[in-house]
Amino acid sequence: MGIGQPDFKTPDHIVDSAVSALKNGEHGYTQGKGMLKLREAVASDIYNRRKAKISPENIVIVPGGKVTMWHAILMFGGKGKEIIYPNPGFPIYESVINYSGSKAIPIKLDISNNFKIDFNKFESSITENTSLIIINFPSNPTGGVILKKEMDKLVSILEKYPYIKILSDEIYSRILYDNTEFISLLEYPQIQDRVIILDGWSKTYAMTGWRIGYGVWPTEFAKIAEQLNINSFSCTNTATQFAAISALQGPQGSVDQMVSEFDKRRKIMINLLNSIKGFECSNSKGAFYLFPSIKKTGLKSDDLENILLNKIGIAAVSGNSFGKFGEGYIRFSYANSEENIRLALQKIKEYSEKIGWHAKT
Ligand SMILES: Cc1ncc(COP(=O)(O)O)c(C=O)c1O
């Protein structure tokens, strides 16, 4: 239950498109920012799902969602700059911010308010040196989401600081539960000229190993992102780009099926986690992670991670792998079968009841 990738197969029609592309001789370089046909397919998906009209020229295809954050942090970071990012959050943000020479300024997320942004604290962390703000909803590792009225509030703050760029990591945009509406920062024209959107195929279409994602960039930065592509990897794998077109334009039933299967597991897992002594799990409505507080076990996150792995045989990820404010939590991925989830949680419960969290190891 450690790794963050769907336990489903990439749908056959997507795989078939890549195979036919290769057989048809589609194995040369493409344009640095990706094939026009793919960027048009992304623009049309964005129009349908995010209610925003984006030119294919503003879309840059990259080998995985991660590359858009790498480009953005290197483009806007540097010595003397500050970058605000969620903590606990996807570990790569802090790592690349540090690498860029910028100062990493965490937005603390906490279970007490369902891992939402505390807007007062958020605004007080903005300074004249802030160059980039990263937000991520639905979130890894918390599973937290942002609602329309909260996004409106966030945007009203961002509007006051026109010199700051915003990177919205929307890689889990299709993985939402309980009829939660997806809200994208692209839906706010007042800040669109400084918003970068990160999304891709990895999670939605179970394509983590194919390595493909996209960024939506304001015009002047799209050109720089394309240059960074050309200078580092020339273009994203061509057959994978064909597969990505087919994913967006083909039947979407497999996505709905996957999300409804995740939802079933999510509900089971929240109930079971809350029945374990010392665990407190919130009703997270996005992605495929749960991030229970384990503070009442009295254990450090790393110690619990070790007990789970070495004494019980379950892989989960210590909360502090996601930043210092992740201490006191542990991340479980429910990209695993219902049977395994039930078995794993039964074992944890039994251990906590029969042996206890403070038994001598
Ligand atoms: C929040 C978040 N952003 C981006 C990524 C990167 O996705 P990709 O595998 O497409 O690079 C991940 C993957 O785990 C993620 O959790």
The ligand as an SDF file (V2000), in Angstrom:
LIG
                    3D

 16 16  0  0  0  0  0  0  0  0999 V2000
    0.8560   15.2170   -6.7370 C   0  0  0  0  0  0  0  0  0  0  0  0
    1.5870   14.5610   -7.8360 C   0  0  0  0  0  0  0  0  0  0  0  0
    2.0140   15.3060   -8.8620 N   0  0  0  0  0  0  0  0  0  0  0  0
    2.6980   14.7660   -9.8810 C   0  0  0  0  0  0  0  0  0  0  0  0
    2.9960   13.4250   -9.9090 C   0  0  0  0  0  0  0  0  0  0  0  0
    3.8280   12.9050  -11.0340 C   0  0  0  0  0  0  0  0  0  0  0  0
    3.1560   12.1790  -11.9550 O   0  0  0  0  0  0  0  0  0  0  0  0
    3.9280   11.4420  -13.1420 P   0  0  0  0  0  0  0  0  0  0  0  0
    4.0740   10.0090  -12.7460 O   0  0  0  0  0  0  0  0  0  0  0  0
    3.0410   11.6350  -14.3350 O   0  0  0  0  0  0  0  0  0  0  0  0
    5.2560   12.0980  -13.3210 O   0  0  0  0  0  0  0  0  0  0  0  0
    2.5600   12.6020   -8.8680 C   0  0  0  0  0  0  0  0  0  0  0  0
    2.8900   11.1590   -8.8620 C   0  0  0  0  0  0  0  0  0  0  0  0
    2.8490   10.4790   -7.8860 O   0  0  0  0  0  0  0  0  0  0  0  0
    1.8310   13.1830   -7.8070 C   0  0  0  0  0  0  0  0  0  0  0  0
    1.4040   12.4430   -6.7880 O   0  0  0  0  0  0  0  0  0  0  0  0
  1  2  1  0
  2  3  1  0
  2 15  2  0
  3  4  2  0
  4  5  1  0
  5  6  1  0
  5 12  2  0
  6  7  1  0
  7  8  1  0
  8  9  2  0
  8 10  1  0
  8 11  1  0
 12 13  1  0
 12 15  1  0
 13 14  2  0
 15 16  1  0
M  END
$$$$
